[in-house]
Amino acid sequence: MRTIALDLGVRKIVLCEVRDGDVVHRKTARSLHELDDFLGADTPPARVAFEACREAWHVHDRLIALGHEPLLIDTTRVRQIGVGQHGRKNDRLDAEALARALAQGRVPRAHVCPPPVDSYAPNSALATRSS
């Protein structure tokens, strides 16, 4: 399975793919759809790491739908794997650090919340009610 990391930014997404310890692909895109040549429906499955953020849940669900294995990374522990260790803001280096950590099995995973309660427990007191 391929090993890919994404650095999700406000205006861009940086992709880094590693294989056997070497960076084999890098790409910067303005949207997830621009990465279809690496993560589209017709691509081989990949383990894809990215930091938890506001957009992460959408990316997580989209990657699952495309047949990939998303790994949400705990943002409070990313410095342990080298993200930000270079002392300057550099999305390309951060994506590479995430990809290398994923390949080495050193990613601090974040919990992925289940679907909202009302989607599987319509009779629950917490379920959304239609008046």
Residue, then its C-alpha position, 0 to 999 in steps of 0.5 A: m500500500r502506498t504511503i502519502a501525507l497531506d499538509l492541509g492549508v487554508r489556500k493549498i494542500v501539499l502532498c508527499e509520497v514516500r516509498d522505501g525511505d525516499v520521496v517519490h512524489r510531491k504536489t501542491a494543489r488548491s483543492l483535494h480534487e486537484l490531487d485525483d491523479f494521486l488519490g482519485a478513484d482509479t489510483p491504488p489504495a494508500r495510507v494517507a496521514f494528515e493533521a486534525c483540523r477543521e477540514a480533516w473530517h471532510v478529507h477523511d470521509r472523501l478518502i474512505a469513499l475513494g478506497h484509501e485508509p486515512l489516518l488523522i494525526d494528533t496535532t498536539r504531538v506532531r512535533q515528536i515526529g518532526v513537523g515544525q522542527h525545521g524552525r520555519k513554516n514550510d508545508r512541504l517539509d511538514a508533509e514529508a515529515l508526516a509521510r516518513a513517520l507514517a512509513q515508519g509507523r510513528v504517527p500519533r493518531a487522533h480519535v475519529c468521532p463516529p457519525p452523529v448520534d441522530s444518524y444511527a439512533p433516531n429514538s435517542a433523546l439526543a437525536t435531532r427532532s423534527s417538529 
